[in-house]
Amino acid sequence: MMRTLYAAALAVLATAAASPALPAETLVLRMTASVEYALRNRMQDSDGFWFATYELKGHAFPNGSDSIAYDLSCVGASWGIDASLGGEEAMCRLGEDGAPVLFARGSAVDGRARTALLRFELYGGRGRFAGLDGTMTMERGMDLSGERPTGRAGLMLRLAMVARDRAAE
């Protein structure tokens, strides 16, 4: 009996030592991103309703002492009437050294056609973000009018992550 308990205790300690330490509280990371975007398709009818698909690629830099630059890429679709934004769907990927470390799926949007605040659900954490899930907000400004099908944009990101086993709490 003691031998079984001792072996089980060693297995638990070995597992705990091998797994990365996850933060006990919410980890908040603020980033500034510089991206280039391209409108892939844009349609507008005579009543002013428009629909546009886009792709953006660039780099996100954590605000603070962490000097790691992350690759950021997103694909999305936006729609609205005239300057009003009716909705937006987007999928984003944050990568490090060419390998994806975090994925985000858009869940809500507020704002206008040129500036918006998007909310994302984070999942698939790997590397530094292994075992973490959470949310991301993105302040984005892009010209979705179609007058310029490509351009540069600056984004502000805020990631709030918790350990995956606490994500449902």
CORWO-V194068 format. One record per backbone hydrogen bond with DSSP energy under -1.0 kcal/mol. CO is the residue of the C=O (numbers start at 1). NH is the residue of the N-H. Records with the same first field share a line. If there is no record, write none. Layout:
BEGIN
CO->NH / NH
END
This chain:
BEGIN
1->5
2->6
3->7
4->8
5->9
6->10
7->11
8->12
9->13
10->14
11->15
12->16
13->17
14->18
15->19
27->161
29->159
30->63
31->157
32->61
33->155
34->59
35->153
36->57
37->151
38->55
41->53
43->51
45->48
48->82
49->45
50->80
51->43
52->78
53->40 / 41
54->76
55->38
56->74
57->36
58->72
59->34
60->70
61->32
70->60
71->95
72->58
73->93
74->56
75->91
76->54
77->89
78->52
79->86 / 87
80->50
81->84
83->113
87->79
89->77
90->106
91->75
92->104
93->73
94->101 / 102
95->71
96->99
99->96
101->126
102->94
103->123
104->92
105->121
108->119
110->117
114->142
115->112
116->140
117->110
118->138
119->107 / 108
120->136
121->105
122->134
123->103
126->129
127->130
129->132
131->164
133->162
134->122
135->160
136->120
137->158
138->118
139->156
140->116
142->144
149->39
151->37
153->35
155->33
156->139
157->31
158->137
159->29
160->135
161->27
162->133
163->166
166->169
END
